[in-house]
Amino acid sequence: MAPDAGSDQLRMAQSAASMESLSDILVKVIAALTDYSNAAARRACGALSPLVYLCAPLPQTGEICMSLLAFVPLLIWIVLLGAHGAFWRVARSEASPEPSNWPAVIAIVPARDEAAVIDECVTSLLAQDYPGPLRVIVVDDHSSDGTAERARACAARLDARPRLTVVAARSLPSGWAGKVWAQAEGVAAAQSLAASNQYWWLTDADITHGSSVLRELIARAEDENRELYSLMVRLRTSAFAERALIPAFVFFFSMLYPFAWVNDPRKRTAAAAGGCMLVRVRALESIGGLAAIRDALIDDCALARAIKRIGSIRLDLALNSQSIRPYDSFSSIWNMIARSAFTQLRYSPLLLILTVLGMLLTYVAPPGLLLAGGVPALAGAMAWVLMSIAFLPVVRYYRLNPLWASALPLIALFYLGATLASAYRFWRGRGGQWKGRSQAHATSPERTALRSEDRGP
C-alpha cells in the first residue's frame, strides 16, 4: 500500500474515532437529562444521534457538531411541548353534576403562628355555600401570637361557634414532620367528637376559598369517584417579586407532574397541592392514616402517591381559592424555594448535578446561543420562542403582561440558585426550615423518597 494512501486512511480512522467519541459523550449528556425532563432529552438524543454519526466523513466536523449541539435545547422543547402530558396547558373543566346526597365534611386547618391570616381563612370556610354538614377544626400548633383566640373570635363574629373546634396540638413526636402531625391531631380530634364525615378537607391557614369551592370539590369527587381531589390555589402576585417569580413555580410544578398524567388512573404520576386537598375518609384509612406519610416534608405529593396506589386522584388549578400569604421580596421567595427544593431531589448530589446541567441546557442555553450567531443563534431563538409559548398560559392564568413569558431564562436561574442554596442548607443542618423548625438534616435518613417511577408516565 502506498504511504500516502496509508496516511489518508489513518487520518480518516482517527477522525471517525474522534467523531464516535464525541457522539458517545453527546449521547451520555443528553441521556443524563431524562430524570429532569421525564424522557424528553432521551427522545431528543435519539433524533440527534444519527445526524452526529453522519457528520464523521465531512470536513469541519467540529463546527458541524457544535451546530448540532445547539439544536439540543430546541429538540428538548419540541418534545416537552408535544409529548409531555400537555403540562403547559391551563385547562378549564366543565362543572360536574351535583350529587343527590351531600356527604358530611370536616375541614382541618393546621396553624402555627398564623394570627395575621387565620381570620380570613376561617371566615371563608365557615361561609361555604355547602348543602351538607360542614365542620371546621383549627389545630393550634404551639402558636405564640394568639392564633387560636383569633380563630374563636372569628367564629363568634359569624355566629358559627358550634361549627368550629380549636384544638391544641400535643408536642411534636420524633419522626414526624410538623404539618403532618398537626393534621393528624385534627383527625384525632374529629374522631373523638364521634364525627361521621365521609371527607376530610385539608387546607392551610393562609388560604381563602370562594363560597362555592367545597360544593364544586364534592361534586367532582363524587361524579368521578376520586379518592383525592386537590386544587393548586392561585398564589399571590401583588408585589413585583411575586409577579416575576411566582407563576414559574406553578409552571415548574406542572412540568414535574403533568396534571393530565396525575388525573389518568393508568399512569403512575401522582401529585397534589397541600393548600386544598379533599380526601375520602376511607382512602386515608386504607393507607394507614397520616402516619403513612409522617416524615414527609413534601407531604401533599407523598399523600397523593400513597392514595393513587389504591384509587383515583385528580389535580387542577384553582379558580376561586387563593393564597393570602405575601412573598413580596426576592429573599422570601428564595427561602420558600430553598426550604424543600433539595428534598425534591431526594437529597442526592448526583440529581443536583443533573438538575443544574438540565436547567442550564433547557432554559439558559437558548438565549446564550444568540451570541454565537449563525445556525446556533437560530436554534437558540427558536427554543426561546417555544419556551415562552409554553410559559404563556400560566402567565395569562395569573393575569400578567404576556411579556413576562420571555423572562423564563432569568427566572430559571433564580430557581436554580435557590435549589443550590437548599442543598447547602441541608448539608449545614438547616434544611426544611419553617416556623422555627428545621426538619431535614444531612445526618437524617432520606425522607419520603420521590421515586422516579412515581413521577413517570
VOGU-3710 file (C-alpha; in Angstrom, 3 decimals, decimal comma):
1> mapdagsdql> 0,000/0,000/0,000  1,336/3,494/-0,871  2,482/5,614/2,116  0,136/8,471/1,204  -2,844/6,174/0,992  -1,961/4,679/4,397  -1,691/8,141/5,935  -5,045/9,140/4,493  -6,693/6,042/5,902  -5,054/6,644/9,274
11> rmaqsaasme> -6,344/10,233/9,364  -9,823/9,078/8,363  -9,789/6,421/11,072  -8,674/8,968/13,675  -11,359/11,397/12,554  -14,014/8,711/12,718  -12,812/7,615/16,147  -12,857/11,210/17,368  -16,329/11,672/15,929  -17,540/8,479/17,570
21> slsdilvkvi> -16,106/9,597/20,924  -17,805/12,994/20,651  -21,069/11,324/19,720  -20,822/8,997/22,717  -20,279/11,965/25,023  -23,256/13,741/23,488  -25,480/10,698/23,948  -24,450/10,362/27,601  -25,007/14,044/28,360  -28,485/14,075/26,840
31> aaltdysnaa> -29,438/10,750/28,407  -28,487/12,133/31,813  -31,201/14,774/31,456  -34,018/12,238/31,390  -34,566/12,438/35,152  -35,165/16,160/34,832  -37,491/16,208/31,848  -39,142/12,778/32,035  -37,608/11,265/28,878  -37,735/14,438/26,789
41> arracgalsp> -33,970/14,561/26,451  -33,782/10,838/25,652  -36,088/11,286/22,670  -34,151/14,325/21,556  -30,961/12,274/21,742  -32,493/9,545/19,599  -33,333/12,083/16,932  -29,935/13,771/17,111  -27,521/10,836/17,364  -27,830/9,596/13,738
51> lvylcaplpq> -27,091/13,115/12,490  -23,917/13,240/14,559  -22,639/9,955/13,109  -23,374/11,144/9,579  -21,015/14,056/10,201  -17,958/11,808/10,502  -16,843/11,862/6,830  -17,468/15,602/6,459  -14,917/18,398/6,796  -15,050/20,879/9,681
61> tgeicmslla> -16,805/18,306/11,829  -16,210/20,383/14,951  -18,307/23,270/13,660  -20,995/20,941/12,380  -21,254/19,140/15,688  -21,395/22,408/17,602  -24,269/23,421/15,361  -25,984/20,124/16,068  -25,434/20,567/19,797  -27,118/23,948/19,525
71> fvplliwivl> -30,291/22,132/18,431  -30,458/20,064/21,633  -32,426/22,711/23,626  -34,757/23,151/20,663  -35,396/19,420/20,427  -35,991/19,249/24,178  -38,675/21,935/23,952  -40,277/20,280/20,928  -40,582/17,040/22,887  -41,765/18,815/26,050
81> lgahgafwrv> -44,487/20,661/24,170  -45,602/17,668/22,134  -45,081/14,620/24,316  -45,011/15,551/27,994  -48,612/15,406/29,108  -49,551/18,857/27,755  -48,149/20,184/31,044  -48,212/23,748/29,743  -51,963/23,882/29,174  -54,299/25,634/31,585
91> arseaspeps> -57,453/23,582/31,155  -60,943/24,698/32,111  -63,112/21,713/33,027  -66,883/21,632/32,788  -68,742/21,645/36,101  -69,681/18,209/37,424  -73,305/17,302/38,166  -74,240/17,735/41,802  -74,897/14,621/43,919  -78,345/13,812/45,251
101> nwpaviaivp> -76,949/13,476/48,774  -74,261/15,801/50,090  -71,742/13,967/52,320  -70,518/15,317/55,637  -67,162/17,124/55,518  -64,681/18,205/58,176  -62,116/20,851/57,244  -58,780/20,619/59,067  -56,517/23,668/59,291  -53,047/23,296/60,852
111> ardeaavide> -51,964/26,697/62,151  -48,663/27,760/63,698  -48,336/31,486/64,408  -50,959/32,407/61,805  -52,772/35,236/63,621  -52,280/37,525/60,630  -54,243/35,289/58,256  -56,361/32,844/60,265  -59,379/35,166/60,397  -59,739/35,295/56,604
121> cvtsllaqdy> -59,174/31,561/56,288  -61,757/30,558/58,892  -64,248/33,092/57,540  -64,011/31,589/54,052  -64,505/28,065/55,411  -67,490/28,882/57,617  -69,084/30,877/54,790  -69,150/27,950/52,348  -72,382/27,576/50,420  -72,480/23,852/51,053
131> pgplrvivvd> -75,777/21,958/51,427  -74,291/19,168/53,542  -72,847/19,108/57,068  -69,545/21,010/57,411  -67,399/21,468/60,497  -64,017/23,204/60,815  -61,172/22,130/63,087  -58,259/24,507/63,609  -55,189/22,830/65,097  -53,156/25,337/67,074
141> dhssdgtaer> -49,596/24,067/66,614  -47,921/25,771/69,609  -48,563/29,292/68,353  -47,266/32,251/70,327  -49,243/35,019/68,605  -52,831/34,330/69,638  -53,817/32,271/66,583  -56,361/30,188/68,499  -58,060/33,230/70,033  -58,351/34,895/66,624
151> aracaarlda> -59,983/31,777/65,172  -62,528/31,578/68,010  -63,313/35,288/67,717  -63,962/34,835/64,003  -66,481/32,039/64,627  -68,202/34,131/67,307  -68,495/37,089/64,951  -70,122/34,853/62,332  -72,381/33,229/64,936  -70,833/29,876/63,971
161> rprltvvaar> -69,266/28,700/67,231  -70,862/25,207/67,106  -69,207/24,544/63,735  -65,674/25,470/64,800  -63,414/23,457/67,072  -59,967/24,693/68,082  -57,608/22,042/69,460  -54,076/22,392/70,798  -51,573/20,036/69,211  -49,508/17,898/71,528
171> slpsgwagkv> -45,710/18,066/71,381  -44,198/17,024/68,071  -43,091/13,370/68,300  -39,791/12,195/66,879  -40,062/11,102/63,266  -42,999/13,355/62,372  -42,992/16,437/60,162  -44,682/19,359/61,898  -47,535/19,968/59,478  -48,411/16,281/59,111
181> waqaegvaaa> -48,502/15,909/62,908  -50,857/18,879/63,222  -53,155/17,397/60,568  -53,114/14,055/62,371  -54,076/15,837/65,587  -57,039/17,341/63,740  -58,149/13,920/62,509  -57,849/12,523/66,040  -59,897/15,409/67,433  -62,648/14,794/64,880
191> qslaasnqyw> -62,745/11,115/65,793  -63,013/11,981/69,476  -66,067/14,074/68,609  -67,657/10,940/67,094  -67,897/12,669/63,748  -69,380/10,629/60,896  -67,892/12,515/57,992  -67,104/10,984/54,589  -64,442/13,523/53,605  -61,520/15,397/55,105
201> wltdadithg> -60,849/18,807/53,615  -57,189/19,545/54,309  -56,356/23,186/53,789  -53,841/25,762/55,047  -54,253/28,763/57,322  -53,073/31,153/54,610  -55,668/30,018/52,045  -59,085/31,529/51,398  -61,796/29,843/49,363  -64,707/31,185/47,386
211> ssvlreliar> -68,109/30,270/48,763  -68,753/27,585/46,123  -65,383/25,798/46,308  -66,371/22,910/48,596  -69,579/22,346/46,654  -67,554/22,040/43,432  -64,926/19,810/45,040  -67,528/17,364/46,321  -69,438/17,331/43,032  -66,277/16,440/41,100
221> aedenrelys> -65,053/13,851/43,595  -68,455/12,129/43,757  -69,065/12,225/39,999  -65,602/10,862/39,080  -65,193/8,633/42,157  -61,926/10,312/43,166  -60,294/9,302/46,430  -58,331/12,559/46,466  -59,164/15,807/44,702  -56,705/18,665/45,039
231> lmvrlrtsaf> -56,541/22,220/43,772  -53,358/24,207/43,281  -54,539/27,517/44,671  -53,808/30,792/42,952  -50,724/32,251/44,615  -50,409/35,937/45,438  -48,885/38,155/42,731  -49,315/41,670/44,107  -45,655/42,626/44,585  -43,110/42,895/41,775
241> aeralipafv> -41,090/39,937/43,087  -44,252/37,806/43,139  -45,193/38,743/39,591  -41,672/37,968/38,425  -41,235/34,598/40,105  -44,445/33,012/41,412  -46,046/31,914/38,089  -42,899/29,937/37,292  -43,423/27,954/40,498  -46,679/26,602/39,056
251> fffsmlypfa> -45,041/26,085/35,650  -42,151/24,031/37,032  -44,511/22,018/39,236  -46,737/21,111/36,306  -43,654/20,167/34,281  -42,583/17,754/37,021  -46,127/16,455/37,479  -48,242/16,985/34,343  -51,805/17,320/35,558  -53,145/15,141/32,733
261> wvndprkrta> -50,910/12,296/33,912  -51,843/12,841/37,557  -55,529/12,619/36,640  -55,101/9,484/34,496  -55,580/6,308/36,597  -53,488/4,365/34,057  -50,363/6,421/34,784  -48,195/6,335/37,884  -47,649/10,094/38,132  -49,084/11,355/41,419
271> aaaggcmlvr> -49,124/14,829/42,936  -51,294/17,144/45,000  -51,169/20,704/46,304  -51,354/20,974/50,075  -53,359/24,196/50,170  -56,545/22,382/49,141  -56,946/18,600/49,348  -60,286/16,800/49,607  -59,648/13,245/50,828  -62,136/10,452/51,355
281> vralesiggl> -62,072/9,109/54,903  -61,986/5,533/53,603  -58,958/6,285/51,435  -56,968/7,778/54,299  -57,837/4,797/56,473  -56,803/2,392/53,701  -53,257/3,757/53,559  -52,857/3,648/57,328  -53,793/7,240/58,081  -51,453/10,205/58,081
291> aairdalidd> -48,889/8,078/59,905  -48,109/6,598/56,485  -46,515/9,931/55,490  -45,494/11,110/58,950  -41,918/12,069/57,985  -42,783/13,676/54,629  -41,650/17,261/54,159  -43,383/17,382/50,760  -46,462/15,918/52,387  -49,003/16,705/49,671
301> calaraikri> -47,224/14,720/46,950  -46,433/11,925/49,413  -50,136/11,647/50,250  -51,062/11,663/46,566  -48,641/8,827/45,806  -49,947/6,735/48,679  -53,591/7,231/47,704  -53,082/6,719/43,966  -51,861/3,207/44,709  -55,368/2,361/45,937
311> gsirldlaln> -57,611/4,634/43,871  -58,104/7,572/41,535  -56,872/11,116/42,225  -57,224/14,469/40,478  -55,319/17,758/40,494  -56,490/21,033/38,919  -55,634/24,713/39,021  -57,990/26,623/41,288  -60,249/29,392/40,078  -61,605/30,635/43,431
321> sqsirpydsf> -59,067/29,527/46,021  -56,069/31,726/46,662  -53,117/32,138/48,980  -53,040/35,322/51,019  -49,531/34,833/52,366  -47,264/37,571/50,989  -43,942/36,731/49,381  -43,290/40,335/48,478  -39,493/40,218/48,335  -36,998/38,201/46,339
331> ssiwnmiars> -35,456/36,904/49,569  -38,759/35,497/50,856  -39,355/33,631/47,593  -35,759/32,415/47,653  -36,344/30,969/51,121  -39,629/29,373/50,075  -37,877/27,501/47,247  -34,815/26,636/49,305  -36,983/25,133/52,039  -37,833/21,996/50,019
341> aftqlryspl> -36,027/22,021/46,654  -33,282/19,615/47,727  -35,907/17,360/49,297  -37,500/17,157/45,852  -34,138/15,851/44,600  -34,079/13,173/47,324  -31,044/14,835/48,903  -28,964/13,377/46,072  -25,776/15,197/44,963  -25,965/13,347/41,631
351> lliltvlgml> -29,507/14,522/40,962  -28,458/18,025/41,969  -25,661/17,988/39,362  -28,003/16,635/36,693  -30,593/19,267/37,578  -28,030/22,041/37,233  -26,964/20,720/33,822  -30,575/20,217/32,759  -31,688/23,690/33,821  -28,744/25,332/32,094
361> ltyvappgll> -29,257/23,402/28,880  -33,040/23,737/28,799  -33,529/27,324/29,970  -30,251/29,254/29,901  -28,614/27,901/26,751  -31,274/29,176/24,280  -30,681/32,922/24,887  -26,969/32,249/25,313  -26,809/30,724/21,834  -27,862/34,054/20,350
371> laggvpalag> -24,326/35,264/20,996  -22,882/32,510/18,778  -24,526/33,784/15,601  -25,416/31,727/12,543  -27,195/28,397/12,889  -26,711/28,113/16,689  -28,332/31,525/17,162  -31,308/30,468/15,031  -31,732/27,244/17,035  -31,465/29,170/20,312
381> amawvlmsia> -34,018/31,747/19,203  -36,478/29,028/18,199  -36,025/27,244/21,545  -36,572/30,520/23,405  -39,773/31,141/21,440  -41,094/27,645/22,254  -40,145/28,117/25,903  -42,082/31,380/26,021  -45,085/29,813/24,295  -45,105/27,034/26,897
391> flpvvryyrl> -44,959/29,513/29,788  -47,548/31,922/28,379  -50,720/30,060/29,530  -49,585/30,213/33,173  -48,697/33,894/32,795  -52,202/34,530/31,450  -53,724/32,455/34,273  -52,158/34,977/36,651  -53,440/37,860/34,509  -49,966/39,277/33,926
401> nplwasalpl> -48,368/41,020/30,973  -47,551/38,365/28,328  -44,013/39,759/28,072  -43,235/38,007/31,367  -43,193/34,738/29,401  -39,951/35,709/27,679  -38,202/36,189/31,041  -38,240/32,474/31,874  -34,452/32,000/31,364  -33,672/34,591/34,055
411> ialfylgatl> -36,391/33,213/36,317  -34,952/29,708/35,911  -31,539/30,990/37,001  -33,118/32,338/40,198  -34,761/28,980/40,925  -31,505/27,181/40,176  -29,664/29,397/42,663  -32,304/28,732/45,337  -32,023/24,998/44,678  -28,277/25,146/45,247
421> asayrfwrgr> -28,940/27,109/48,435  -31,370/24,384/49,524  -28,626/21,767/49,168  -26,147/23,955/51,055  -28,587/24,476/53,933  -29,254/20,755/54,125  -25,560/19,953/54,346  -25,212/22,615/57,050  -28,043/21,008/59,049  -30,545/23,801/58,372
431> ggqwkgrsqa> -32,752/22,132/55,769  -36,549/22,319/55,660  -36,795/25,328/57,949  -40,327/26,529/58,646  -41,748/28,480/61,581  -38,641/27,968/63,699  -38,303/24,247/62,930  -35,541/22,625/60,895  -36,957/19,323/59,709  -34,339/17,990/57,275
441> hatspertal> -30,765/17,278/58,301  -27,751/15,889/56,482  -27,407/13,208/59,153  -31,035/12,122/58,894  -32,163/9,233/56,690  -33,638/10,255/53,397  -37,257/11,310/53,848  -40,094/10,076/51,685  -38,058/9,410/48,544  -39,652/10,680/45,341
451> rsedrgp> -39,273/7,573/43,284  -38,727/8,028/39,582  -41,451/5,529/38,752  -43,983/7,755/40,573  -43,019/10,783/38,516  -43,005/8,954/35,171  -45,992/8,307/32,913
//
